[in-house]
Amino acid sequence: MSAGPTLAWDDGAIVTVDQTALPHRHNVLRITTVDELVDAIARLAIRGAPALGIAGALGVALSAYRHGADEPVRRDAARLAAARPTAVNLAWGVDRALSRLAEGADAVLAEATALAAEDERVNRAASSRAADLLQGLCRRPRLRILTHCHTGRLATGGVGTALGAVHHLAGQGQVEMVFATETRPLLQGARLTVWELRDAAIPHRLLVDSAAASALAAGLVDCVVVGADRIAANGDVANKIGTYPLAVAAARHRVPFVVVAPESTIDGATPDGAAISIEQRPSDEVTSVAGVDTTCAGTQAFNPAFDVTPGDLVTAIVTEDRVWYPADPGTGDLADRIDRLATVVEDFPRPGVRFRDLAGVYAQPATFGAAAHALAAAYRDAFSHVVAVEARGFTLGTAVALAAGKPLVLVRKAGKLPGPLRSVKYDLEYGEDVLEMQESAVPPDGRVLIVDDVLATGGTLAAVAKLVTEGGAGVAGFGVLLELAGLGGVRRLHPHRLVALRTDRS
């Protein structure tokens, strides 16, 4: 499988691979008109929600260079957006490019190109976050993963969403087997997912769609991970047909069901799954295979391209910015609520420091309660104790322990707890400090969730983890309200799982 972007702009044309011909033929399409692009999208030569967003933006650029005038371009844009009605990214990409139309065709193309580059960064972040989540949700060191449809390189700008998480885990030696469903109607799983897994030398087996529930029942699967074409405001997920029964079976057998998608796939204007338009495909896509009839001539088929999985069947939705637990009411916009309520205090506690003050979060009972429940739900039954870090972690740790119904353990600075104690030294920016925990607080067979308000460099949380493990207990993971990206905290805490309800990339 060649590297590089899924869709490229080349001297007035969109260049891509025809996904309907793979894996046996590698047909390169050179698309020069909007009519050709609409056809390629409709017949699934170009498919995958993020890739459709890029295609839509590049299609507006095609039209802008051809027509120049505003009205013809907007007509072409409307046709592009309607080519696949369920996938919200297509219309989103079209709108992004149209926003630059008044500046001319070069500006439209620049926006489309920027969107494509952004998609690669976004999907790397989402797939990495999802891989970390799956490690925490599943107890096995090497995972057996079931995935549906195709969510890899060709479905995005070149990285993948759900399959990107699989690649991330495989790169760490943490994949035992991937079960790829064949995925009706056009067998995207059998043709594209298997092709990509084989190319990456990731162990895999093809799974008949109707056998997925049996595989779950037999205990062959540790987690299900899929993508999405549209996510409603309440967490209902539209994805390739067959996703809903997978989620039902996963819930029945207590197997985590995780959706990986960019934030652009979340459609805040769609309140729930009932409002999502489901695309209907031609009957001949299922009544014949490779041009050969498989049933009686003239048979009509019920052939929806997608179904809707209710949010209460979804363990987590992972984007580039957050982990969302739609089964927990009130957490859908939790990251935005935390962001709005947090404030930045310049030059505190000393010049040059930007202090993130979360007092506004604590002052809002609904948001604070939702945050505590979200962290507790993220780890479900994977932990026996909550360990809270002095001092700002105490507030959140108390709320999480109450939400989970688990014992609370306090880690404090030296001299504040009666013994016998365990202690650990750790580095500060200007010297050392000591943390202590009572020896009897966590039994050797315990597993702890370590909670603090903010993750920066990770030094304090790493010290707490050492304090816990030196006593023989295990670390289920870390939970914070806010992660300050770029300071190395996530890397420092690896390989332990981290759940951050909001990531600040500023």
Buried (B, 14 or more C-beta within 10 A) or exposed (E): BEEEBBBBBEEEBBBBBBBBBBBEEEEEBEBEBBEBBBBBBBBBBBBBBBBBBBBBBBBBBBBBBBBEEEEBBBEBBEBBBBBBBBBBBBBBBBBBBBEBBEEEBEBBBBBBBBBBEBBBEBBBBBBBBBBBBBBBBBEEEBBBBBBBBBBBBBBBBBBBBBBBBBBBBBEEEBBBBBBBBBBBBBBBBBBBBBBBBEEBEBEBBBBEBEBBBEBBEEEBBBBBBBBBBBBBBBBBBBBBBBBBBBBBBBBEBEBBBBBBBBBBBBBEEBEBBEBBEBBEBEBBBBBEEEEEEEEEEEEEBEBBBBBBBBBBBBBBBBBBBBBBBBBBEBBBBBBEBBBEBBEEEEEEEEEEEEBBBBEBBBEBEEBBBBBBBBBBBBBBEBBBBBBBBBEBBBBBBBBBBBBBEBBBBBBBEEEEBEEEBBBBEBEEEEEEBEBBBBEEBBEEEBBBBBBBBBBBBBBBBBBBBBBBEEBEBBBBBBBBBBBBBEBBBBEBBBEBBBBBBBBBEE
